[in-house]
Amino acid sequence: MTARHLCMLFMSILALATWSAEAGARTRQERIQQRAWKNLPGQKVYLDSRSPLNVVELAAGEGAPTQVEAHLWMPANARGPVPVVVLFNCGNTMVYPKEGYWSERFHRRGYAVLIVNSLKARAPGTKLTGQVFRYRYATMADVFAALKFLAADARVDAKRIAIMGWSNGGMSIFAAAIEELRTRYVGPDLRYAAIVTISPYCAIATLGRRFSSTPILSLHGERDDFMLLKPCQFYRQEAVSRGANFEMIVYPGAVHNWEVPFRVHRDYTQPTLGDCYVMTDLKQRARLLGNGTTIAFGTPNARDTVMSYVKACRKIGITEGKHERSRADSHARISAFIQKSFASSH
């Protein structure tokens, strides 16, 4: 082959590579736009909820009335009332490998999907840092607002509604099994058929006096240094002692965000509580600290005690990224768990 032919071949390869990169970039941008919150499939709906800012308001069903935005995606050509899975990430944005992937997967199974955006109405245009903690009790109220909204829709099978949440959303949806909250917000006869949490944030979760028998499946990375395992093990132990039907799966070697198809990387700026926790216990009417301290509601200077503990526990830096074996197992496990829960709810 002559030098001229080699040059022409090289230029052709370069042009093809440039075109492919541009086409790929366009495709990625199109996918991002299609999966942006404003472009989600289905119908935009609003849930009548409340915004309790403390545990007393949460337990009493108080707080400012709030309309929470959500997207309801009904299956095509549905015959009769359909099952629904509520997807709950507590953020102002949708993360495609989480809500997007699962909404498409459930939709193909003939399930309706409701994706809830807890923070858009409460903290529009703000960074999520701090807002998740400020509105953590409000997001628990949203868990019940979603259930009540769906049960009132004639197209929905009220006995086959499941809820699934990640990270901070996982923390919020534990509330679905807390009996005093469930009866307060939706009454004694309405409940979720299944609860699935993925890498939930247990460090500031709320413990109820009594838990329902609604099956809970909670999936964790063994080496998750953001949503750590130890507080969740304590939470499960306490929940089971109060009646919870709680299965915990721990994936060896998996770090945070093990279920997304991203390479593993280290974020050196993200703060975390580490193994520490500050849980709200409605049974004891107190906050439980990981160092064994119990602080009763109404204790003077309680905030100072909690903040001193939190500052001493605080760590900086997390590792996150995919763990393919865990991801594949979780897909099969979650699908089977929800399908079995729906079947036993008839």
Contacts in CASP RR format, 6 or more apart in sequence:
PFRMAT RR
TARGET T0000
AUTHOR 0000-0000-0000
METHOD contacts of the structure
MODEL  1
MTARHLCMLFMSILALATWSAEAGARTRQERIQQRAWKNLPGQKVYLDSR
SPLNVVELAAGEGAPTQVEAHLWMPANARGPVPVVVLFNCGNTMVYPKEG
YWSERFHRRGYAVLIVNSLKARAPGTKLTGQVFRYRYATMADVFAALKFL
AADARVDAKRIAIMGWSNGGMSIFAAAIEELRTRYVGPDLRYAAIVTISP
YCAIATLGRRFSSTPILSLHGERDDFMLLKPCQFYRQEAVSRGANFEMIV
YPGAVHNWEVPFRVHRDYTQPTLGDCYVMTDLKQRARLLGNGTTIAFGTP
NARDTVMSYVKACRKIGITEGKHERSRADSHARISAFIQKSFASSH
1 9 0 8 1.000
31 96 0 8 1.000
32 96 0 8 1.000
33 39 0 8 1.000
35 94 0 8 1.000
35 96 0 8 1.000
35 100 0 8 1.000
36 93 0 8 1.000
36 94 0 8 1.000
37 71 0 8 1.000
37 92 0 8 1.000
37 93 0 8 1.000
37 94 0 8 1.000
37 117 0 8 1.000
37 120 0 8 1.000
40 71 0 8 1.000
40 73 0 8 1.000
40 94 0 8 1.000
40 115 0 8 1.000
41 71 0 8 1.000
41 73 0 8 1.000
41 103 0 8 1.000
42 71 0 8 1.000
42 72 0 8 1.000
42 73 0 8 1.000
42 74 0 8 1.000
43 71 0 8 1.000
43 72 0 8 1.000
43 73 0 8 1.000
43 74 0 8 1.000
44 69 0 8 1.000
44 70 0 8 1.000
44 71 0 8 1.000
45 69 0 8 1.000
45 70 0 8 1.000
45 71 0 8 1.000
45 72 0 8 1.000
45 114 0 8 1.000
45 149 0 8 1.000
46 67 0 8 1.000
46 68 0 8 1.000
46 69 0 8 1.000
46 70 0 8 1.000
47 67 0 8 1.000
47 68 0 8 1.000
47 69 0 8 1.000
47 70 0 8 1.000
47 116 0 8 1.000
47 142 0 8 1.000
47 145 0 8 1.000
47 146 0 8 1.000
47 148 0 8 1.000
47 149 0 8 1.000
48 65 0 8 1.000
48 67 0 8 1.000
48 145 0 8 1.000
48 148 0 8 1.000
48 149 0 8 1.000
49 65 0 8 1.000
49 66 0 8 1.000
49 67 0 8 1.000
49 68 0 8 1.000
49 138 0 8 1.000
49 141 0 8 1.000
49 142 0 8 1.000
49 145 0 8 1.000
50 57 0 8 1.000
50 61 0 8 1.000
50 62 0 8 1.000
50 63 0 8 1.000
50 64 0 8 1.000
50 65 0 8 1.000
50 66 0 8 1.000
50 138 0 8 1.000
50 141 0 8 1.000
50 145 0 8 1.000
51 63 0 8 1.000
51 64 0 8 1.000
51 65 0 8 1.000
51 66 0 8 1.000
51 122 0 8 1.000
51 135 0 8 1.000
51 138 0 8 1.000
51 141 0 8 1.000
52 58 0 8 1.000
52 60 0 8 1.000
52 61 0 8 1.000
52 62 0 8 1.000
52 63 0 8 1.000
52 137 0 8 1.000
52 138 0 8 1.000
52 141 0 8 1.000
53 63 0 8 1.000
53 134 0 8 1.000
53 135 0 8 1.000
53 137 0 8 1.000
53 138 0 8 1.000
54 137 0 8 1.000
55 137 0 8 1.000
55 206 0 8 1.000
55 280 0 8 1.000
55 282 0 8 1.000
55 297 0 8 1.000
56 62 0 8 1.000
56 297 0 8 1.000
57 63 0 8 1.000
57 137 0 8 1.000
58 137 0 8 1.000
58 140 0 8 1.000
58 141 0 8 1.000
58 181 0 8 1.000
58 206 0 8 1.000
59 180 0 8 1.000
59 181 0 8 1.000
59 184 0 8 1.000
59 282 0 8 1.000
60 184 0 8 1.000
61 141 0 8 1.000
61 184 0 8 1.000
61 185 0 8 1.000
63 138 0 8 1.000
66 121 0 8 1.000
66 122 0 8 1.000
66 138 0 8 1.000
67 121 0 8 1.000
68 116 0 8 1.000
68 117 0 8 1.000
68 118 0 8 1.000
68 120 0 8 1.000
68 121 0 8 1.000
68 142 0 8 1.000
68 145 0 8 1.000
69 117 0 8 1.000
69 120 0 8 1.000
69 121 0 8 1.000
70 114 0 8 1.000
70 115 0 8 1.000
70 116 0 8 1.000
70 117 0 8 1.000
70 146 0 8 1.000
70 149 0 8 1.000
71 113 0 8 1.000
71 114 0 8 1.000
71 115 0 8 1.000
72 112 0 8 1.000
72 113 0 8 1.000
72 114 0 8 1.000
73 103 0 8 1.000
73 107 0 8 1.000
73 112 0 8 1.000
73 113 0 8 1.000
73 114 0 8 1.000
73 115 0 8 1.000
74 82 0 8 1.000
74 112 0 8 1.000
74 155 0 8 1.000
75 82 0 8 1.000
75 107 0 8 1.000
75 110 0 8 1.000
75 111 0 8 1.000
75 112 0 8 1.000
78 110 0 8 1.000
78 112 0 8 1.000
78 155 0 8 1.000
80 155 0 8 1.000
81 154 0 8 1.000
81 155 0 8 1.000
81 156 0 8 1.000
81 157 0 8 1.000
81 158 0 8 1.000
82 110 0 8 1.000
82 111 0 8 1.000
82 112 0 8 1.000
82 155 0 8 1.000
82 156 0 8 1.000
82 157 0 8 1.000
82 160 0 8 1.000
83 110 0 8 1.000
83 111 0 8 1.000
83 112 0 8 1.000
83 156 0 8 1.000
83 157 0 8 1.000
83 160 0 8 1.000
83 161 0 8 1.000
83 162 0 8 1.000
83 193 0 8 1.000
83 342 0 8 1.000
84 111 0 8 1.000
84 112 0 8 1.000
84 113 0 8 1.000
84 114 0 8 1.000
84 150 0 8 1.000
84 156 0 8 1.000
84 157 0 8 1.000
84 160 0 8 1.000
84 161 0 8 1.000
84 162 0 8 1.000
85 102 0 8 1.000
85 106 0 8 1.000
85 111 0 8 1.000
85 112 0 8 1.000
85 113 0 8 1.000
85 114 0 8 1.000
85 161 0 8 1.000
85 162 0 8 1.000
85 163 0 8 1.000
85 164 0 8 1.000
85 338 0 8 1.000
86 113 0 8 1.000
86 114 0 8 1.000
86 115 0 8 1.000
86 116 0 8 1.000
86 143 0 8 1.000
86 146 0 8 1.000
86 147 0 8 1.000
86 150 0 8 1.000
86 161 0 8 1.000
86 162 0 8 1.000
86 163 0 8 1.000
86 164 0 8 1.000
87 98 0 8 1.000
87 99 0 8 1.000
87 100 0 8 1.000
87 102 0 8 1.000
87 103 0 8 1.000
87 113 0 8 1.000
87 114 0 8 1.000
87 115 0 8 1.000
87 116 0 8 1.000
87 164 0 8 1.000
87 165 0 8 1.000
88 116 0 8 1.000
88 118 0 8 1.000
88 139 0 8 1.000
88 142 0 8 1.000
88 143 0 8 1.000
88 146 0 8 1.000
88 163 0 8 1.000
88 164 0 8 1.000
88 165 0 8 1.000
88 166 0 8 1.000
88 169 0 8 1.000
88 170 0 8 1.000
88 172 0 8 1.000
88 173 0 8 1.000
89 95 0 8 1.000
89 98 0 8 1.000
89 99 0 8 1.000
89 165 0 8 1.000
89 166 0 8 1.000
89 167 0 8 1.000
89 168 0 8 1.000
89 169 0 8 1.000
90 118 0 8 1.000
90 119 0 8 1.000
90 132 0 8 1.000
90 139 0 8 1.000
90 167 0 8 1.000
90 168 0 8 1.000
90 169 0 8 1.000
90 170 0 8 1.000
90 171 0 8 1.000
90 172 0 8 1.000
91 117 0 8 1.000
91 118 0 8 1.000
91 119 0 8 1.000
91 120 0 8 1.000
91 128 0 8 1.000
91 132 0 8 1.000
91 168 0 8 1.000
92 117 0 8 1.000
92 119 0 8 1.000
92 120 0 8 1.000
92 123 0 8 1.000
92 124 0 8 1.000
92 125 0 8 1.000
92 126 0 8 1.000
92 128 0 8 1.000
94 100 0 8 1.000
94 115 0 8 1.000
95 166 0 8 1.000
95 260 0 8 1.000
97 259 0 8 1.000
97 260 0 8 1.000
97 261 0 8 1.000
97 262 0 8 1.000
98 166 0 8 1.000
98 198 0 8 1.000
98 259 0 8 1.000
98 260 0 8 1.000
99 115 0 8 1.000
100 115 0 8 1.000
102 113 0 8 1.000
102 164 0 8 1.000
103 113 0 8 1.000
103 115 0 8 1.000
105 331 0 8 1.000
105 335 0 8 1.000
106 113 0 8 1.000
107 113 0 8 1.000
109 335 0 8 1.000
109 339 0 8 1.000
112 155 0 8 1.000
112 156 0 8 1.000
114 146 0 8 1.000
114 149 0 8 1.000
114 150 0 8 1.000
116 142 0 8 1.000
116 146 0 8 1.000
118 135 0 8 1.000
118 138 0 8 1.000
118 139 0 8 1.000
118 142 0 8 1.000
118 172 0 8 1.000
119 128 0 8 1.000
119 131 0 8 1.000
119 132 0 8 1.000
119 135 0 8 1.000
119 139 0 8 1.000
122 131 0 8 1.000
122 135 0 8 1.000
122 138 0 8 1.000
123 131 0 8 1.000
123 134 0 8 1.000
123 135 0 8 1.000
132 139 0 8 1.000
132 168 0 8 1.000
133 204 0 8 1.000
136 168 0 8 1.000
136 171 0 8 1.000
136 172 0 8 1.000
136 204 0 8 1.000
137 206 0 8 1.000
139 168 0 8 1.000
139 169 0 8 1.000
139 172 0 8 1.000
140 172 0 8 1.000
140 175 0 8 1.000
140 181 0 8 1.000
140 206 0 8 1.000
141 185 0 8 1.000
142 172 0 8 1.000
143 163 0 8 1.000
143 172 0 8 1.000
143 173 0 8 1.000
143 175 0 8 1.000
143 176 0 8 1.000
144 175 0 8 1.000
144 176 0 8 1.000
144 181 0 8 1.000
144 182 0 8 1.000
144 185 0 8 1.000
144 186 0 8 1.000
145 185 0 8 1.000
146 163 0 8 1.000
147 161 0 8 1.000
147 163 0 8 1.000
147 176 0 8 1.000
147 186 0 8 1.000
147 190 0 8 1.000
147 191 0 8 1.000
147 192 0 8 1.000
148 185 0 8 1.000
148 186 0 8 1.000
148 190 0 8 1.000
150 156 0 8 1.000
150 158 0 8 1.000
150 161 0 8 1.000
151 158 0 8 1.000
151 161 0 8 1.000
151 186 0 8 1.000
151 190 0 8 1.000
158 190 0 8 1.000
159 193 0 8 1.000
159 345 0 8 1.000
159 346 0 8 1.000
160 193 0 8 1.000
160 342 0 8 1.000
160 345 0 8 1.000
160 346 0 8 1.000
161 192 0 8 1.000
161 193 0 8 1.000
162 192 0 8 1.000
162 193 0 8 1.000
162 194 0 8 1.000
162 195 0 8 1.000
162 196 0 8 1.000
162 338 0 8 1.000
162 341 0 8 1.000
162 342 0 8 1.000
163 173 0 8 1.000
163 176 0 8 1.000
163 192 0 8 1.000
163 194 0 8 1.000
163 195 0 8 1.000
163 196 0 8 1.000
164 173 0 8 1.000
164 195 0 8 1.000
164 196 0 8 1.000
164 197 0 8 1.000
164 198 0 8 1.000
164 334 0 8 1.000
164 338 0 8 1.000
165 172 0 8 1.000
165 173 0 8 1.000
165 196 0 8 1.000
165 197 0 8 1.000
165 198 0 8 1.000
165 200 0 8 1.000
166 197 0 8 1.000
166 198 0 8 1.000
166 199 0 8 1.000
166 200 0 8 1.000
167 198 0 8 1.000
167 199 0 8 1.000
167 200 0 8 1.000
167 201 0 8 1.000
167 226 0 8 1.000
167 227 0 8 1.000
168 201 0 8 1.000
169 197 0 8 1.000
169 200 0 8 1.000
169 201 0 8 1.000
170 197 0 8 1.000
170 198 0 8 1.000
170 199 0 8 1.000
170 200 0 8 1.000
170 201 0 8 1.000
171 200 0 8 1.000
171 201 0 8 1.000
171 202 0 8 1.000
171 204 0 8 1.000
171 205 0 8 1.000
173 195 0 8 1.000
173 197 0 8 1.000
173 200 0 8 1.000
174 195 0 8 1.000
174 197 0 8 1.000
174 200 0 8 1.000
174 205 0 8 1.000
174 206 0 8 1.000
174 216 0 8 1.000
174 235 0 8 1.000
174 239 0 8 1.000
175 181 0 8 1.000
175 206 0 8 1.000
176 182 0 8 1.000
176 191 0 8 1.000
176 192 0 8 1.000
176 195 0 8 1.000
176 214 0 8 1.000
177 192 0 8 1.000
177 195 0 8 1.000
177 211 0 8 1.000
177 212 0 8 1.000
177 214 0 8 1.000
177 216 0 8 1.000
177 239 0 8 1.000
177 244 0 8 1.000
178 206 0 8 1.000
178 207 0 8 1.000
178 208 0 8 1.000
178 210 0 8 1.000
178 211 0 8 1.000
178 212 0 8 1.000
178 282 0 8 1.000
179 208 0 8 1.000
179 209 0 8 1.000
179 210 0 8 1.000
179 211 0 8 1.000
179 212 0 8 1.000
180 208 0 8 1.000
180 209 0 8 1.000
180 210 0 8 1.000
180 282 0 8 1.000
181 208 0 8 1.000
182 190 0 8 1.000
182 191 0 8 1.000
182 212 0 8 1.000
191 212 0 8 1.000
191 214 0 8 1.000
192 214 0 8 1.000
193 214 0 8 1.000
193 341 0 8 1.000
193 342 0 8 1.000
193 345 0 8 1.000
194 214 0 8 1.000
194 215 0 8 1.000
194 216 0 8 1.000
194 217 0 8 1.000
194 337 0 8 1.000
194 338 0 8 1.000
194 341 0 8 1.000
194 342 0 8 1.000
195 214 0 8 1.000
195 215 0 8 1.000
195 216 0 8 1.000
195 217 0 8 1.000
196 216 0 8 1.000
196 217 0 8 1.000
196 218 0 8 1.000
196 219 0 8 1.000
196 334 0 8 1.000
196 337 0 8 1.000
196 338 0 8 1.000
197 216 0 8 1.000
197 217 0 8 1.000
197 218 0 8 1.000
197 219 0 8 1.000
198 219 0 8 1.000
198 259 0 8 1.000
198 330 0 8 1.000
199 219 0 8 1.000
199 220 0 8 1.000
199 221 0 8 1.000
199 224 0 8 1.000
199 226 0 8 1.000
199 227 0 8 1.000
199 256 0 8 1.000
199 257 0 8 1.000
199 258 0 8 1.000
199 259 0 8 1.000
200 218 0 8 1.000
200 220 0 8 1.000
200 227 0 8 1.000
200 232 0 8 1.000
201 227 0 8 1.000
202 227 0 8 1.000
202 228 0 8 1.000
202 231 0 8 1.000
202 232 0 8 1.000
202 234 0 8 1.000
202 235 0 8 1.000
202 277 0 8 1.000
202 279 0 8 1.000
203 227 0 8 1.000
203 228 0 8 1.000
203 231 0 8 1.000
203 273 0 8 1.000
203 274 0 8 1.000
203 276 0 8 1.000
203 277 0 8 1.000
203 278 0 8 1.000
203 279 0 8 1.000
204 277 0 8 1.000
204 278 0 8 1.000
204 279 0 8 1.000
204 280 0 8 1.000
205 231 0 8 1.000
205 235 0 8 1.000
205 277 0 8 1.000
205 279 0 8 1.000
205 280 0 8 1.000
206 279 0 8 1.000
206 280 0 8 1.000
206 281 0 8 1.000
206 282 0 8 1.000
207 235 0 8 1.000
207 238 0 8 1.000
207 239 0 8 1.000
207 242 0 8 1.000
207 279 0 8 1.000
207 280 0 8 1.000
207 281 0 8 1.000
207 282 0 8 1.000
207 283 0 8 1.000
207 288 0 8 1.000
208 242 0 8 1.000
208 281 0 8 1.000
208 282 0 8 1.000
208 283 0 8 1.000
209 242 0 8 1.000
209 282 0 8 1.000
209 283 0 8 1.000
210 242 0 8 1.000
210 243 0 8 1.000
210 283 0 8 1.000
211 239 0 8 1.000
211 242 0 8 1.000
211 243 0 8 1.000
211 244 0 8 1.000
211 245 0 8 1.000
211 246 0 8 1.000
212 243 0 8 1.000
212 244 0 8 1.000
212 245 0 8 1.000
213 243 0 8 1.000
213 245 0 8 1.000
214 245 0 8 1.000
215 245 0 8 1.000
215 247 0 8 1.000
215 337 0 8 1.000
215 341 0 8 1.000
216 239 0 8 1.000
216 244 0 8 1.000
216 245 0 8 1.000
216 246 0 8 1.000
216 247 0 8 1.000
217 247 0 8 1.000
217 249 0 8 1.000
217 333 0 8 1.000
217 334 0 8 1.000
217 337 0 8 1.000
218 232 0 8 1.000
218 236 0 8 1.000
218 246 0 8 1.000
218 247 0 8 1.000
218 248 0 8 1.000
218 249 0 8 1.000
219 249 0 8 1.000
219 251 0 8 1.000
219 259 0 8 1.000
219 326 0 8 1.000
219 330 0 8 1.000
219 333 0 8 1.000
219 334 0 8 1.000
220 227 0 8 1.000
220 229 0 8 1.000
220 232 0 8 1.000
220 248 0 8 1.000
220 249 0 8 1.000
220 250 0 8 1.000
220 251 0 8 1.000
220 254 0 8 1.000
221 229 0 8 1.000
221 250 0 8 1.000
221 251 0 8 1.000
221 253 0 8 1.000
221 254 0 8 1.000
221 255 0 8 1.000
221 256 0 8 1.000
221 258 0 8 1.000
221 323 0 8 1.000
221 326 0 8 1.000
222 229 0 8 1.000
222 250 0 8 1.000
222 251 0 8 1.000
222 252 0 8 1.000
222 253 0 8 1.000
222 254 0 8 1.000
223 253 0 8 1.000
223 254 0 8 1.000
223 255 0 8 1.000
223 319 0 8 1.000
224 254 0 8 1.000
224 255 0 8 1.000
224 256 0 8 1.000
224 258 0 8 1.000
225 255 0 8 1.000
225 256 0 8 1.000
225 272 0 8 1.000
225 274 0 8 1.000
225 315 0 8 1.000
225 317 0 8 1.000
225 318 0 8 1.000
225 319 0 8 1.000
226 256 0 8 1.000
226 270 0 8 1.000
226 272 0 8 1.000
226 318 0 8 1.000
226 320 0 8 1.000
227 256 0 8 1.000
228 272 0 8 1.000
228 273 0 8 1.000
228 274 0 8 1.000
228 275 0 8 1.000
229 250 0 8 1.000
230 275 0 8 1.000
231 273 0 8 1.000
231 275 0 8 1.000
231 276 0 8 1.000
231 277 0 8 1.000
231 279 0 8 1.000
231 290 0 8 1.000
232 248 0 8 1.000
233 248 0 8 1.000
234 277 0 8 1.000
234 279 0 8 1.000
234 290 0 8 1.000
235 279 0 8 1.000
236 244 0 8 1.000
236 246 0 8 1.000
236 248 0 8 1.000
238 281 0 8 1.000
239 246 0 8 1.000
240 246 0 8 1.000
242 283 0 8 1.000
249 330 0 8 1.000
249 333 0 8 1.000
251 258 0 8 1.000
251 323 0 8 1.000
251 325 0 8 1.000
251 326 0 8 1.000
251 329 0 8 1.000
251 330 0 8 1.000
253 323 0 8 1.000
253 326 0 8 1.000
254 323 0 8 1.000
254 326 0 8 1.000
255 264 0 8 1.000
255 318 0 8 1.000
255 319 0 8 1.000
255 320 0 8 1.000
255 321 0 8 1.000
255 323 0 8 1.000
256 318 0 8 1.000
256 319 0 8 1.000
256 320 0 8 1.000
256 321 0 8 1.000
257 320 0 8 1.000
257 321 0 8 1.000
257 322 0 8 1.000
258 320 0 8 1.000
258 321 0 8 1.000
258 322 0 8 1.000
258 323 0 8 1.000
258 326 0 8 1.000
258 327 0 8 1.000
259 322 0 8 1.000
259 323 0 8 1.000
259 326 0 8 1.000
259 327 0 8 1.000
259 330 0 8 1.000
260 321 0 8 1.000
260 322 0 8 1.000
260 327 0 8 1.000
261 322 0 8 1.000
261 327 0 8 1.000
262 320 0 8 1.000
262 321 0 8 1.000
262 322 0 8 1.000
263 321 0 8 1.000
263 322 0 8 1.000
264 319 0 8 1.000
264 320 0 8 1.000
264 321 0 8 1.000
264 322 0 8 1.000
265 319 0 8 1.000
265 320 0 8 1.000
265 321 0 8 1.000
266 317 0 8 1.000
266 318 0 8 1.000
266 319 0 8 1.000
267 317 0 8 1.000
267 318 0 8 1.000
267 319 0 8 1.000
267 320 0 8 1.000
268 316 0 8 1.000
268 317 0 8 1.000
269 316 0 8 1.000
269 317 0 8 1.000
270 316 0 8 1.000
270 317 0 8 1.000
270 318 0 8 1.000
271 314 0 8 1.000
271 315 0 8 1.000
271 316 0 8 1.000
271 317 0 8 1.000
272 314 0 8 1.000
272 315 0 8 1.000
272 316 0 8 1.000
272 317 0 8 1.000
272 318 0 8 1.000
273 310 0 8 1.000
273 313 0 8 1.000
273 314 0 8 1.000
273 315 0 8 1.000
274 313 0 8 1.000
274 314 0 8 1.000
274 315 0 8 1.000
275 313 0 8 1.000
276 289 0 8 1.000
276 290 0 8 1.000
276 291 0 8 1.000
276 309 0 8 1.000
276 310 0 8 1.000
276 313 0 8 1.000
277 288 0 8 1.000
277 289 0 8 1.000
277 290 0 8 1.000
278 287 0 8 1.000
278 288 0 8 1.000
278 289 0 8 1.000
278 290 0 8 1.000
278 306 0 8 1.000
278 309 0 8 1.000
278 310 0 8 1.000
279 287 0 8 1.000
279 288 0 8 1.000
280 287 0 8 1.000
280 288 0 8 1.000
281 287 0 8 1.000
281 288 0 8 1.000
284 294 0 8 1.000
284 296 0 8 1.000
285 296 0 8 1.000
285 297 0 8 1.000
286 294 0 8 1.000
286 295 0 8 1.000
286 296 0 8 1.000
286 297 0 8 1.000
287 294 0 8 1.000
287 295 0 8 1.000
287 297 0 8 1.000
287 302 0 8 1.000
287 306 0 8 1.000
288 294 0 8 1.000
289 295 0 8 1.000
289 306 0 8 1.000
289 309 0 8 1.000
290 309 0 8 1.000
291 309 0 8 1.000
293 305 0 8 1.000
293 309 0 8 1.000
295 302 0 8 1.000
295 305 0 8 1.000
295 306 0 8 1.000
299 305 0 8 1.000
END
